[in-house]
Amino acid sequence: MSRTRGFTLIELLMVIAVIAILMAILIPSLRAARELAVGSACSANHKSLGLAYTMYAGDWDARLPMGFVSMQTLTKPMWAKPPLNAAGQYVVSGAAVTLEDRIRGIKAGTLYPYVGEFKAYHCPGDTRMKSPDPGQACYRSYIIPDVLAADRDFGEYGAVTARHQRLLFKLTDIQSPSDKYIFCESALRPSGNFNYDHGGWSFAPWANQGWWDNLGAYHNNSAAFGFADGHAERHTWSHKQTWQLFRYEVGVRAPSDPPVAANRDIEWCWRHYPYLSAGERL
């Protein structure tokens, strides 16, 4: 009578070790593939927002929606608005804001009628909404460079004009639209009463020698950008220092690391920025 032979303890441990090695190899690859898939969904969001942006300009004599999102300019045509509660009041306290308030603020913006879907304002890779601090649980993932349609009633208008020699108020002011982004991913973590991504994306390394506001690194250490001609593309951050700063707040913002003159990520953002005069880079 034959007897079925089972695994010995050593053989079982070897099988477990092989499985562990395979998992260690596969899991990072699967994570990277998932983040790239999320990046594709994010690029689709950029295309939707970019189309809405150009359609709005087409309806309003090429004028751009206000790039800032501010409590000071609620009557202005902001592309999105701050959190708005069910009673129609803007919520300025971080502890009081809800996801529904944030979505109502998105729907109150001038671009929403052209988009028609609030989920297009959120990158699936943006996990800030999971923050236990309601004031930092941002839902809207995208932001417009502050050089686009700054408003004189906005409190930081003076600071923006001090950084930029010219601001753009019409879509036709953007030269080479296929090469200039109008939306980028934000990684802002608000503090105090700022419970939403306010203002515009501030980028002026010629003035502060580094990054001002963090951008996203949600897609395998890359960020998606929406361009003025309606296409979207992803930029993989060249320097480890860049994505560690953006993802984990590790490192130096200004002066930047690496320094501006050798920073390929700053150079890329410079090259595709909506508008820079000749004197606005080193």
DRENPA-3360 file (N, C-alpha, C; in nm, 2 decimals, always signed):
BEGIN
1 = MSRTRGFT = +0.08/-0.12/+0.00/+0.00/+0.00/+0.00/+0.09/+0.13/+0.00 ~ +0.07/+0.21/-0.10/+0.15/+0.33/-0.11/+0.10/+0.44/-0.01 ~ +0.20/+0.52/+0.03/+0.16/+0.62/+0.12/+0.19/+0.76/+0.06 ~ +0.09/+0.85/+0.06/+0.11/+0.99/+0.01/+0.21/+1.07/+0.09 ~ +0.31/+1.12/+0.02/+0.42/+1.19/+0.10/+0.38/+1.34/+0.10 ~ +0.38/+1.40/+0.22/+0.35/+1.54/+0.24/+0.48/+1.63/+0.23 ~ +0.46/+1.76/+0.24/+0.57/+1.85/+0.25/+0.65/+1.83/+0.38 ~ +0.78/+1.84/+0.38/+0.85/+1.85/+0.50/+0.85/+2.00/+0.55;
9 = LIELLMVI = +0.88/+2.02/+0.67/+0.88/+2.16/+0.72/+0.98/+2.25/+0.64 ~ +1.09/+2.20/+0.61/+1.19/+2.28/+0.53/+1.13/+2.31/+0.39 ~ +1.07/+2.22/+0.33/+1.01/+2.24/+0.20/+0.90/+2.35/+0.21 ~ +0.82/+2.34/+0.31/+0.71/+2.43/+0.33/+0.77/+2.57/+0.35 ~ +0.87/+2.58/+0.43/+0.94/+2.71/+0.46/+1.00/+2.77/+0.33 ~ +1.05/+2.68/+0.24/+1.11/+2.73/+0.12/+1.00/+2.79/+0.03 ~ +0.88/+2.72/+0.02/+0.77/+2.77/-0.06/+0.73/+2.90/-0.01 ~ +0.71/+2.92/+0.12/+0.67/+3.04/+0.18/+0.77/+3.15/+0.15;
17 = AVIAILMA = +0.90/+3.12/+0.15/+1.01/+3.22/+0.12/+1.00/+3.26/-0.02 ~ +0.98/+3.16/-0.12/+0.97/+3.20/-0.26/+0.85/+3.29/-0.28 ~ +0.73/+3.26/-0.22/+0.61/+3.34/-0.23/+0.64/+3.48/-0.18 ~ +0.71/+3.49/-0.07/+0.74/+3.62/-0.01/+0.83/+3.71/-0.10 ~ +0.93/+3.64/-0.17/+1.01/+3.71/-0.26/+0.94/+3.76/-0.38 ~ +0.85/+3.67/-0.43/+0.77/+3.71/-0.55/+0.68/+3.83/-0.51 ~ +0.62/+3.82/-0.39/+0.53/+3.94/-0.35/+0.61/+4.06/-0.34 ~ +0.73/+4.05/-0.29/+0.82/+4.17/-0.27/+0.85/+4.23/-0.41;
25 = ILIPSLRA = +0.86/+4.15/-0.51/+0.89/+4.20/-0.64/+0.77/+4.25/-0.71 ~ +0.65/+4.19/-0.69/+0.53/+4.22/-0.77/+0.46/+4.34/-0.71 ~ +0.46/+4.35/-0.57/+0.37/+4.46/-0.51/+0.41/+4.60/-0.56 ~ +0.55/+4.63/-0.56/+0.58/+4.77/-0.60/+0.54/+4.79/-0.75 ~ +0.55/+4.69/-0.83/+0.51/+4.70/-0.97/+0.36/+4.72/-0.99 ~ +0.28/+4.65/-0.90/+0.14/+4.66/-0.91/+0.10/+4.80/-0.86 ~ +0.17/+4.85/-0.75/+0.14/+4.98/-0.70/+0.17/+5.09/-0.81 ~ +0.28/+5.07/-0.88/+0.32/+5.17/-0.98/+0.21/+5.17/-1.09;
33 = ARELAVGS = +0.17/+5.05/-1.13/+0.07/+5.03/-1.24/-0.06/+5.10/-1.20 ~ -0.10/+5.08/-1.07/-0.22/+5.14/-1.02/-0.21/+5.29/-1.02 ~ -0.10/+5.35/-0.98/-0.08/+5.49/-0.98/-0.09/+5.55/-1.12 ~ -0.03/+5.47/-1.22/-0.03/+5.52/-1.36/-0.17/+5.51/-1.41 ~ -0.25/+5.41/-1.37/-0.39/+5.41/-1.42/-0.47/+5.52/-1.36 ~ -0.44/+5.56/-1.23/-0.51/+5.67/-1.17/-0.46/+5.80/-1.25 ~ -0.34/+5.80/-1.30/-0.29/+5.92/-1.37/-0.37/+5.93/-1.50 ~ -0.41/+5.82/-1.56/-0.49/+5.83/-1.68/-0.63/+5.90/-1.65;
41 = ACSANHKS = -0.69/+5.86/-1.54/-0.82/+5.91/-1.50/-0.80/+6.06/-1.47 ~ -0.69/+6.10/-1.41/-0.66/+6.24/-1.38/-0.64/+6.32/-1.50 ~ -0.58/+6.26/-1.60/-0.56/+6.33/-1.73/-0.69/+6.36/-1.80 ~ -0.78/+6.26/-1.78/-0.92/+6.28/-1.84/-0.99/+6.40/-1.77 ~ -0.97/+6.41/-1.64/-1.02/+6.53/-1.57/-0.97/+6.66/-1.62 ~ -0.84/+6.66/-1.64/-0.77/+6.78/-1.69/-0.83/+6.82/-1.83 ~ -0.86/+6.72/-1.91/-0.92/+6.75/-2.04/-1.06/+6.81/-2.03 ~ -1.14/+6.75/-1.94/-1.27/+6.81/-1.91/-1.27/+6.95/-1.86;
49 = LGLAYTMY = -1.18/+6.98/-1.77/-1.17/+7.11/-1.72/-1.11/+7.21/-1.82 ~ -1.01/+7.16/-1.90/-0.96/+7.25/-2.01/-1.06/+7.28/-2.11 ~ -1.15/+7.18/-2.15/-1.25/+7.21/-2.25/-1.35/+7.31/-2.19 ~ -1.39/+7.30/-2.06/-1.48/+7.39/-2.00/-1.42/+7.53/-1.99 ~ -1.29/+7.54/-1.97/-1.22/+7.67/-1.96/-1.23/+7.74/-2.09 ~ -1.20/+7.67/-2.20/-1.20/+7.73/-2.33/-1.35/+7.76/-2.38 ~ -1.44/+7.68/-2.34/-1.58/+7.71/-2.37/-1.63/+7.83/-2.30 ~ -1.59/+7.85/-2.17/-1.63/+7.97/-2.10/-1.57/+8.09/-2.17;
57 = AGDWDARL = -1.44/+8.08/-2.20/-1.38/+8.20/-2.27/-1.45/+8.23/-2.40 ~ -1.49/+8.12/-2.48/-1.56/+8.14/-2.60/-1.69/+8.21/-2.58 ~ -1.76/+8.19/-2.47/-1.89/+8.26/-2.44/-1.87/+8.40/-2.39 ~ -1.75/+8.43/-2.34/-1.73/+8.56/-2.28/-1.62/+8.64/-2.34 ~ -1.62/+8.65/-2.47/-1.53/+8.73/-2.55/-1.38/+8.71/-2.51 ~ -1.35/+8.58/-2.49/-1.21/+8.53/-2.46/-1.17/+8.56/-2.32 ~ -1.26/+8.62/-2.24/-1.22/+8.64/-2.10/-1.21/+8.52/-2.02 ~ -1.11/+8.51/-1.93/-1.08/+8.40/-1.85/-1.16/+8.40/-1.72;
65 = PMGFVSMQ = -1.21/+8.29/-1.66/-1.27/+8.29/-1.53/-1.16/+8.32/-1.43 ~ -1.20/+8.38/-1.32/-1.10/+8.42/-1.22/-1.03/+8.30/-1.16 ~ -0.89/+8.31/-1.17/-0.81/+8.20/-1.13/-0.80/+8.18/-0.98 ~ -0.83/+8.28/-0.90/-0.83/+8.27/-0.76/-0.96/+8.21/-0.71 ~ -0.96/+8.15/-0.59/-1.08/+8.10/-0.52/-1.07/+8.17/-0.38 ~ -1.15/+8.28/-0.37/-1.13/+8.36/-0.25/-1.27/+8.40/-0.19 ~ -1.27/+8.41/-0.06/-1.38/+8.47/+0.01/-1.40/+8.61/-0.01 ~ -1.30/+8.68/-0.06/-1.31/+8.83/-0.08/-1.37/+8.86/-0.21;
73 = TLTKPMWA = -1.39/+8.77/-0.30/-1.44/+8.80/-0.44/-1.56/+8.71/-0.48 ~ -1.65/+8.68/-0.38/-1.75/+8.58/-0.40/-1.84/+8.62/-0.52 ~ -1.86/+8.75/-0.55/-1.95/+8.79/-0.66/-1.88/+8.79/-0.79 ~ -1.75/+8.76/-0.80/-1.68/+8.75/-0.92/-1.69/+8.62/-0.99 ~ -1.66/+8.61/-1.12/-1.67/+8.48/-1.19/-1.56/+8.38/-1.16 ~ -1.55/+8.33/-1.04/-1.44/+8.24/-1.00/-1.47/+8.10/-1.07 ~ -1.37/+8.03/-1.11/-1.39/+7.90/-1.17/-1.45/+7.80/-1.07 ~ -1.41/+7.81/-0.95/-1.47/+7.73/-0.84/-1.48/+7.82/-0.72;
81 = KPPLNAAG = -1.56/+7.78/-0.62/-1.58/+7.87/-0.50/-1.55/+7.80/-0.38 ~ -1.53/+7.87/-0.27/-1.50/+7.80/-0.14/-1.62/+7.71/-0.09 ~ -1.60/+7.63/+0.01/-1.71/+7.54/+0.06/-1.83/+7.62/+0.09 ~ -1.95/+7.57/+0.06/-2.08/+7.63/+0.07/-2.17/+7.54/+0.14 ~ -2.24/+7.58/+0.25/-2.33/+7.49/+0.32/-2.47/+7.49/+0.26 ~ -2.55/+7.41/+0.32/-2.69/+7.39/+0.26/-2.77/+7.52/+0.27 ~ -2.73/+7.61/+0.36/-2.81/+7.73/+0.38/-2.76/+7.84/+0.29 ~ -2.66/+7.81/+0.20/-2.61/+7.90/+0.11/-2.50/+7.99/+0.17;
89 = QYVVSGAA = -2.44/+7.95/+0.28/-2.34/+8.03/+0.35/-2.20/+7.97/+0.32 ~ -2.10/+8.05/+0.30/-1.97/+8.00/+0.28/-1.91/+7.96/+0.41 ~ -1.85/+7.85/+0.42/-1.80/+7.79/+0.55/-1.65/+7.83/+0.56 ~ -1.62/+7.91/+0.66/-1.48/+7.96/+0.68/-1.41/+7.89/+0.79 ~ -1.48/+7.80/+0.87/-1.42/+7.73/+0.98/-1.38/+7.59/+0.93 ~ -1.25/+7.56/+0.95/-1.20/+7.43/+0.91/-1.28/+7.32/+0.98 ~ -1.31/+7.33/+1.10/-1.38/+7.22/+1.18/-1.52/+7.20/+1.13 ~ -1.58/+7.30/+1.07/-1.72/+7.29/+1.03/-1.75/+7.24/+0.89;
97 = VTLEDRIR = -1.65/+7.23/+0.81/-1.67/+7.20/+0.66/-1.69/+7.05/+0.64 ~ -1.77/+7.02/+0.55/-1.80/+6.88/+0.51/-1.77/+6.86/+0.36 ~ -1.77/+6.73/+0.32/-1.75/+6.70/+0.18/-1.86/+6.77/+0.10 ~ -1.98/+6.76/+0.15/-2.09/+6.82/+0.07/-2.08/+6.97/+0.05 ~ -2.02/+7.03/+0.16/-2.00/+7.18/+0.14/-1.89/+7.21/+0.03 ~ -1.79/+7.12/+0.03/-1.69/+7.14/-0.08/-1.75/+7.12/-0.22 ~ -1.83/+7.02/-0.23/-1.89/+6.99/-0.36/-1.99/+7.10/-0.40 ~ -2.06/+7.16/-0.30/-2.15/+7.27/-0.34/-2.07/+7.39/-0.39;
105 = GIKAGTLY = -1.95/+7.41/-0.32/-1.86/+7.52/-0.37/-1.82/+7.50/-0.51 ~ -1.78/+7.38/-0.55/-1.74/+7.34/-0.68/-1.86/+7.37/-0.78 ~ -1.98/+7.33/-0.74/-2.09/+7.35/-0.83/-2.13/+7.50/-0.85 ~ -2.09/+7.58/-0.75/-2.12/+7.72/-0.76/-2.03/+7.80/-0.85 ~ -1.92/+7.73/-0.90/-1.82/+7.80/-0.98/-1.87/+7.82/-1.12 ~ -1.80/+7.91/-1.20/-1.85/+7.94/-1.33/-1.82/+7.83/-1.43 ~ -1.72/+7.74/-1.40/-1.69/+7.63/-1.50/-1.79/+7.51/-1.49 ~ -1.85/+7.50/-1.37/-1.93/+7.38/-1.35/-2.04/+7.35/-1.45;
113 = PYVGEFKA = -2.11/+7.45/-1.50/-2.21/+7.43/-1.60/-2.15/+7.37/-1.73 ~ -2.02/+7.39/-1.76/-1.96/+7.33/-1.87/-1.90/+7.19/-1.85 ~ -1.88/+7.16/-1.72/-1.82/+7.03/-1.68/-1.93/+6.94/-1.65 ~ -2.02/+6.98/-1.55/-2.14/+6.90/-1.52/-2.11/+6.78/-1.43 ~ -1.99/+6.76/-1.38/-1.96/+6.65/-1.30/-1.86/+6.69/-1.19 ~ -1.90/+6.69/-1.07/-1.80/+6.74/-0.96/-1.68/+6.64/-0.95 ~ -1.70/+6.52/-0.98/-1.58/+6.42/-0.97/-1.47/+6.46/-1.06 ~ -1.49/+6.54/-1.16/-1.39/+6.58/-1.25/-1.29/+6.68/-1.19;
121 = YHCPGDTR = -1.33/+6.73/-1.07/-1.24/+6.82/-0.99/-1.15/+6.75/-0.89 ~ -1.16/+6.62/-0.89/-1.08/+6.54/-0.79/-1.00/+6.43/-0.86 ~ -0.87/+6.43/-0.83/-0.78/+6.33/-0.87/-0.80/+6.20/-0.78 ~ -0.82/+6.09/-0.84/-0.84/+5.97/-0.76/-0.72/+5.93/-0.67 ~ -0.60/+5.99/-0.71/-0.48/+5.96/-0.63/-0.46/+6.06/-0.52 ~ -0.54/+6.16/-0.51/-0.53/+6.27/-0.41/-0.60/+6.22/-0.28 ~ -0.52/+6.19/-0.18/-0.57/+6.13/-0.06/-0.60/+6.23/+0.05 ~ -0.58/+6.36/+0.02/-0.60/+6.46/+0.13/-0.74/+6.46/+0.19;
129 = MKSPDPGQ = -0.84/+6.41/+0.11/-0.98/+6.41/+0.16/-0.99/+6.31/+0.29 ~ -0.89/+6.22/+0.30/-0.89/+6.13/+0.41/-0.83/+6.18/+0.54 ~ -0.78/+6.31/+0.53/-0.72/+6.37/+0.65/-0.82/+6.37/+0.77 ~ -0.77/+6.34/+0.89/-0.86/+6.35/+1.00/-0.89/+6.49/+1.04 ~ -0.82/+6.58/+0.99/-0.84/+6.73/+1.02/-0.93/+6.78/+0.91 ~ -1.06/+6.81/+0.94/-1.15/+6.86/+0.84/-1.10/+6.98/+0.76 ~ -1.02/+7.06/+0.83/-0.97/+7.18/+0.76/-0.87/+7.15/+0.65 ~ -0.81/+7.03/+0.66/-0.71/+6.99/+0.56/-0.76/+6.89/+0.46;
137 = ACYRSYII = -0.89/+6.85/+0.47/-0.94/+6.74/+0.39/-0.99/+6.79/+0.26 ~ -0.90/+6.85/+0.18/-0.94/+6.91/+0.05/-0.99/+6.80/-0.05 ~ -1.09/+6.84/-0.12/-1.15/+6.75/-0.23/-1.10/+6.79/-0.36 ~ -1.11/+6.92/-0.39/-1.07/+6.97/-0.52/-0.92/+6.96/-0.54 ~ -0.87/+6.89/-0.64/-0.73/+6.86/-0.66/-0.66/+6.95/-0.75 ~ -0.73/+7.04/-0.82/-0.67/+7.11/-0.93/-0.67/+7.26/-0.89 ~ -0.57/+7.33/-0.95/-0.55/+7.47/-0.92/-0.50/+7.54/-1.05 ~ -0.53/+7.67/-1.06/-0.49/+7.75/-1.18/-0.37/+7.84/-1.14;
145 = PDVLAADR = -0.27/+7.85/-1.23/-0.16/+7.94/-1.20/-0.21/+8.08/-1.17 ~ -0.15/+8.15/-1.07/-0.20/+8.28/-1.03/-0.18/+8.39/-1.13 ~ -0.10/+8.36/-1.23/-0.09/+8.47/-1.34/-0.21/+8.48/-1.42 ~ -0.30/+8.38/-1.41/-0.42/+8.38/-1.50/-0.54/+8.45/-1.43 ~ -0.58/+8.56/-1.48/-0.70/+8.63/-1.43/-0.70/+8.66/-1.28 ~ -0.59/+8.71/-1.23/-0.59/+8.76/-1.09/-0.69/+8.88/-1.09 ~ -0.75/+8.90/-0.97/-0.85/+9.00/-0.96/-0.80/+9.11/-0.86 ~ -0.82/+9.23/-0.89/-0.77/+9.34/-0.81/-0.84/+9.35/-0.67;
153 = DFGEYGAV = -0.95/+9.28/-0.66/-1.02/+9.28/-0.52/-0.96/+9.17/-0.44 ~ -0.88/+9.08/-0.49/-0.83/+8.97/-0.41/-0.71/+9.03/-0.33 ~ -0.71/+8.98/-0.20/-0.62/+9.04/-0.11/-0.47/+9.03/-0.14 ~ -0.44/+8.92/-0.22/-0.30/+8.90/-0.25/-0.26/+8.95/-0.39 ~ -0.35/+9.03/-0.45/-0.33/+9.08/-0.58/-0.20/+9.16/-0.59 ~ -0.17/+9.24/-0.49/-0.05/+9.31/-0.49/+0.08/+9.22/-0.49 ~ +0.07/+9.11/-0.41/+0.18/+9.02/-0.41/+0.20/+8.95/-0.54 ~ +0.09/+8.92/-0.61/+0.10/+8.86/-0.74/+0.16/+8.95/-0.85;
161 = TARHQRLL = +0.12/+9.08/-0.85/+0.17/+9.17/-0.94/+0.32/+9.21/-0.91 ~ +0.35/+9.19/-0.78/+0.50/+9.21/-0.74/+0.58/+9.10/-0.80 ~ +0.52/+8.98/-0.81/+0.60/+8.87/-0.86/+0.60/+8.86/-1.02 ~ +0.49/+8.91/-1.08/+0.48/+8.90/-1.22/+0.47/+9.03/-1.29 ~ +0.54/+9.05/-1.40/+0.54/+9.18/-1.47/+0.41/+9.20/-1.55 ~ +0.34/+9.09/-1.57/+0.21/+9.10/-1.65/+0.12/+8.98/-1.61 ~ -0.01/+9.01/-1.60/-0.11/+8.91/-1.57/-0.19/+8.89/-1.70 ~ -0.25/+8.77/-1.71/-0.33/+8.74/-1.83/-0.48/+8.74/-1.80;
169 = FKLTDIQS = -0.56/+8.80/-1.88/-0.70/+8.81/-1.85/-0.79/+8.75/-1.97 ~ -0.72/+8.72/-2.08/-0.79/+8.66/-2.19/-0.72/+8.54/-2.24 ~ -0.80/+8.45/-2.30/-0.74/+8.32/-2.35/-0.65/+8.35/-2.46 ~ -0.68/+8.46/-2.54/-0.59/+8.49/-2.65/-0.46/+8.55/-2.61 ~ -0.44/+8.58/-2.48/-0.32/+8.63/-2.43/-0.22/+8.52/-2.41 ~ -0.26/+8.39/-2.41/-0.17/+8.28/-2.39/-0.11/+8.24/-2.52 ~ +0.02/+8.26/-2.53/+0.09/+8.23/-2.66/+0.13/+8.08/-2.66 ~ +0.12/+8.02/-2.77/+0.16/+7.88/-2.78/+0.08/+7.79/-2.68;
177 = PSDKYIFC = -0.06/+7.79/-2.70/-0.14/+7.72/-2.60/-0.12/+7.58/-2.59 ~ -0.06/+7.51/-2.69/-0.03/+7.37/-2.68/+0.09/+7.34/-2.59 ~ +0.16/+7.45/-2.56/+0.28/+7.43/-2.48/+0.27/+7.49/-2.34 ~ +0.15/+7.55/-2.30/+0.13/+7.62/-2.18/+0.02/+7.56/-2.10 ~ +0.05/+7.52/-1.97/-0.06/+7.46/-1.89/-0.14/+7.57/-1.82 ~ -0.27/+7.53/-1.80/-0.36/+7.62/-1.73/-0.42/+7.55/-1.60 ~ -0.40/+7.42/-1.59/-0.44/+7.35/-1.46/-0.32/+7.26/-1.42 ~ -0.30/+7.26/-1.29/-0.20/+7.17/-1.23/-0.26/+7.11/-1.11;
185 = ESALRPSG = -0.19/+7.00/-1.06/-0.24/+6.93/-0.94/-0.18/+7.00/-0.82 ~ -0.26/+7.02/-0.72/-0.21/+7.08/-0.59/-0.19/+6.98/-0.48 ~ -0.10/+7.00/-0.39/-0.08/+6.92/-0.27/-0.09/+7.01/-0.15 ~ -0.16/+7.12/-0.16/-0.17/+7.22/-0.05/-0.23/+7.15/+0.07 ~ -0.18/+7.17/+0.19/-0.23/+7.13/+0.32/-0.27/+7.26/+0.40 ~ -0.39/+7.30/+0.39/-0.43/+7.43/+0.45/-0.41/+7.43/+0.60 ~ -0.40/+7.55/+0.65/-0.39/+7.57/+0.80/-0.48/+7.68/+0.84 ~ -0.51/+7.69/+0.97/-0.60/+7.79/+1.02/-0.74/+7.78/+0.96;
193 = NFNYDHGG = -0.80/+7.90/+0.92/-0.93/+7.91/+0.86/-0.94/+7.87/+0.71 ~ -0.82/+7.85/+0.65/-0.83/+7.81/+0.51/-0.86/+7.66/+0.50 ~ -0.98/+7.63/+0.47/-1.02/+7.49/+0.46/-1.04/+7.44/+0.32 ~ -0.98/+7.51/+0.22/-1.00/+7.48/+0.08/-0.87/+7.53/+0.01 ~ -0.85/+7.49/-0.11/-0.73/+7.54/-0.19/-0.76/+7.67/-0.24 ~ -0.71/+7.77/-0.18/-0.74/+7.91/-0.21/-0.64/+7.97/-0.30 ~ -0.67/+8.09/-0.35/-0.57/+8.16/-0.44/-0.55/+8.08/-0.57 ~ -0.43/+8.10/-0.63/-0.39/+8.03/-0.74/-0.26/+7.97/-0.71;
201 = WSFAPWAN = -0.20/+7.89/-0.81/-0.07/+7.83/-0.78/+0.04/+7.93/-0.80 ~ +0.11/+7.96/-0.69/+0.21/+8.06/-0.69/+0.34/+8.00/-0.73 ~ +0.40/+8.05/-0.83/+0.53/+8.00/-0.88/+0.62/+8.11/-0.92 ~ +0.72/+8.14/-0.85/+0.80/+8.26/-0.88/+0.95/+8.23/-0.83 ~ +1.01/+8.13/-0.88/+1.15/+8.10/-0.83/+1.25/+8.21/-0.85 ~ +1.22/+8.30/-0.95/+1.32/+8.41/-0.96/+1.31/+8.51/-0.85 ~ +1.19/+8.50/-0.77/+1.17/+8.59/-0.66/+1.21/+8.52/-0.53 ~ +1.17/+8.40/-0.51/+1.19/+8.33/-0.38/+1.29/+8.22/-0.39;
209 = QGWWDNLG = +1.35/+8.20/-0.50/+1.46/+8.10/-0.52/+1.42/+7.95/-0.50 ~ +1.29/+7.93/-0.51/+1.25/+7.79/-0.49/+1.10/+7.77/-0.51 ~ +1.05/+7.66/-0.47/+0.90/+7.63/-0.48/+0.83/+7.72/-0.38 ~ +0.71/+7.76/-0.42/+0.63/+7.84/-0.33/+0.52/+7.75/-0.28 ~ +0.44/+7.69/-0.37/+0.33/+7.60/-0.33/+0.36/+7.46/-0.38 ~ +0.33/+7.36/-0.30/+0.35/+7.22/-0.34/+0.26/+7.18/-0.45 ~ +0.31/+7.11/-0.55/+0.23/+7.04/-0.65/+0.21/+6.89/-0.61 ~ +0.13/+6.83/-0.69/+0.10/+6.69/-0.66/+0.21/+6.60/-0.71;
217 = AYHNNSAA = +0.21/+6.48/-0.65/+0.30/+6.37/-0.70/+0.23/+6.24/-0.68 ~ +0.10/+6.24/-0.73/+0.01/+6.13/-0.70/+0.02/+6.01/-0.80 ~ +0.10/+6.02/-0.90/+0.10/+5.92/-1.01/+0.24/+5.87/-1.03 ~ +0.29/+5.78/-0.93/+0.42/+5.73/-0.94/+0.52/+5.84/-0.95 ~ +0.51/+5.93/-0.85/+0.59/+6.05/-0.84/+0.59/+6.14/-0.96 ~ +0.47/+6.15/-1.02/+0.45/+6.25/-1.13/+0.33/+6.33/-1.11 ~ +0.31/+6.43/-1.18/+0.19/+6.52/-1.17/+0.13/+6.54/-1.31 ~ +0.00/+6.55/-1.32/-0.07/+6.57/-1.45/-0.09/+6.72/-1.46;
225 = FGFADGHA = -0.08/+6.77/-1.58/-0.11/+6.91/-1.61/-0.21/+6.92/-1.73 ~ -0.30/+7.02/-1.72/-0.39/+7.05/-1.83/-0.35/+7.17/-1.91 ~ -0.34/+7.16/-2.04/-0.28/+7.26/-2.13/-0.39/+7.34/-2.19 ~ -0.35/+7.46/-2.24/-0.45/+7.56/-2.29/-0.52/+7.52/-2.42 ~ -0.46/+7.42/-2.49/-0.52/+7.37/-2.61/-0.62/+7.25/-2.58 ~ -0.63/+7.21/-2.46/-0.72/+7.10/-2.42/-0.66/+6.97/-2.40 ~ -0.53/+6.95/-2.42/-0.46/+6.82/-2.40/-0.41/+6.82/-2.26 ~ -0.38/+6.70/-2.21/-0.32/+6.68/-2.08/-0.19/+6.60/-2.09;
233 = ERHTWSHK = -0.10/+6.62/-2.01/+0.02/+6.54/-2.00/+0.08/+6.53/-1.86 ~ +0.16/+6.43/-1.84/+0.21/+6.40/-1.71/+0.36/+6.43/-1.70 ~ +0.40/+6.50/-1.60/+0.55/+6.52/-1.58/+0.60/+6.44/-1.46 ~ +0.69/+6.36/-1.49/+0.75/+6.28/-1.38/+0.86/+6.37/-1.32 ~ +0.86/+6.39/-1.19/+0.95/+6.48/-1.12/+1.09/+6.42/-1.13 ~ +1.19/+6.49/-1.18/+1.32/+6.45/-1.21/+1.40/+6.42/-1.09 ~ +1.38/+6.50/-0.98/+1.46/+6.50/-0.86/+1.38/+6.43/-0.75 ~ +1.45/+6.34/-0.68/+1.39/+6.28/-0.56/+1.35/+6.39/-0.46;
241 = QTWQLFRY = +1.43/+6.49/-0.45/+1.40/+6.60/-0.35/+1.26/+6.66/-0.38 ~ +1.23/+6.67/-0.51/+1.10/+6.74/-0.55/+0.98/+6.66/-0.50 ~ +0.98/+6.53/-0.54/+0.86/+6.45/-0.50/+0.85/+6.42/-0.35 ~ +0.97/+6.42/-0.29/+0.96/+6.40/-0.14/+0.91/+6.52/-0.07 ~ +0.94/+6.64/-0.13/+0.89/+6.76/-0.07/+0.74/+6.77/-0.10 ~ +0.69/+6.74/-0.22/+0.55/+6.75/-0.25/+0.47/+6.64/-0.18 ~ +0.52/+6.52/-0.17/+0.44/+6.41/-0.11/+0.45/+6.41/+0.04 ~ +0.57/+6.44/+0.10/+0.58/+6.42/+0.24/+0.63/+6.54/+0.32;
249 = EVGVRAPS = +0.64/+6.66/+0.25/+0.69/+6.78/+0.32/+0.83/+6.76/+0.37 ~ +0.91/+6.68/+0.30/+1.04/+6.66/+0.34/+1.14/+6.74/+0.25 ~ +1.22/+6.82/+0.31/+1.32/+6.89/+0.23/+1.30/+7.04/+0.24 ~ +1.36/+7.11/+0.14/+1.37/+7.25/+0.14/+1.28/+7.31/+0.03 ~ +1.19/+7.40/+0.06/+1.10/+7.46/-0.04/+1.17/+7.58/-0.10 ~ +1.22/+7.68/-0.03/+1.29/+7.79/-0.08/+1.40/+7.84/+0.02 ~ +1.52/+7.84/-0.02/+1.57/+7.81/-0.15/+1.55/+7.66/-0.18 ~ +1.53/+7.63/-0.31/+1.50/+7.49/-0.34/+1.62/+7.40/-0.34;
257 = DPPVAANR = +1.59/+7.27/-0.34/+1.69/+7.17/-0.34/+1.65/+7.07/-0.45 ~ +1.73/+7.05/-0.56/+1.85/+7.13/-0.59/+1.82/+7.27/-0.62 ~ +1.93/+7.35/-0.63/+1.92/+7.50/-0.65/+1.85/+7.52/-0.78 ~ +1.79/+7.64/-0.80/+1.71/+7.68/-0.91/+1.79/+7.66/-1.04 ~ +1.91/+7.70/-1.05/+1.99/+7.69/-1.18/+2.00/+7.55/-1.23 ~ +2.00/+7.45/-1.13/+2.03/+7.31/-1.17/+1.90/+7.23/-1.16 ~ +1.79/+7.29/-1.13/+1.66/+7.22/-1.10/+1.58/+7.19/-1.22 ~ +1.58/+7.07/-1.27/+1.51/+7.03/-1.40/+1.36/+7.04/-1.38;
265 = DIEWCWRH = +1.31/+7.02/-1.26/+1.17/+7.03/-1.24/+1.12/+7.18/-1.25 ~ +1.19/+7.26/-1.19/+1.16/+7.41/-1.20/+1.17/+7.45/-1.34 ~ +1.28/+7.40/-1.41/+1.30/+7.44/-1.55/+1.18/+7.40/-1.63 ~ +1.12/+7.28/-1.61/+1.01/+7.23/-1.69/+0.89/+7.32/-1.66 ~ +0.86/+7.35/-1.53/+0.75/+7.43/-1.49/+0.76/+7.57/-1.55 ~ +0.89/+7.62/-1.55/+0.92/+7.75/-1.62/+0.88/+7.75/-1.77 ~ +0.93/+7.64/-1.83/+0.91/+7.64/-1.98/+0.77/+7.63/-2.02 ~ +0.68/+7.57/-1.94/+0.54/+7.55/-1.98/+0.45/+7.65/-1.90;
273 = YPYLSAGE = +0.50/+7.74/-1.82/+0.42/+7.83/-1.75/+0.34/+7.92/-1.84 ~ +0.21/+7.96/-1.81/+0.13/+8.03/-1.90/+0.19/+8.16/-1.95 ~ +0.26/+8.23/-1.87/+0.32/+8.36/-1.91/+0.44/+8.39/-1.82 ~ +0.55/+8.42/-1.89/+0.67/+8.48/-1.82/+0.73/+8.58/-1.91 ~ +0.77/+8.69/-1.85/+0.84/+8.79/-1.92/+0.99/+8.75/-1.93 ~ +1.07/+8.82/-2.01/+1.21/+8.79/-2.02/+1.28/+8.80/-1.89 ~ +1.24/+8.88/-1.80/+1.31/+8.90/-1.67/+1.27/+8.81/-1.56 ~ +1.17/+8.72/-1.59/+1.11/+8.64/-1.48/+1.17/+8.50/-1.48;
281 = RL = +1.30/+8.49/-1.50/+1.37/+8.36/-1.48/+1.52/+8.39/-1.47 ~ +1.59/+8.30/-1.41/+1.73/+8.33/-1.39/+1.81/+8.29/-1.51;
% end
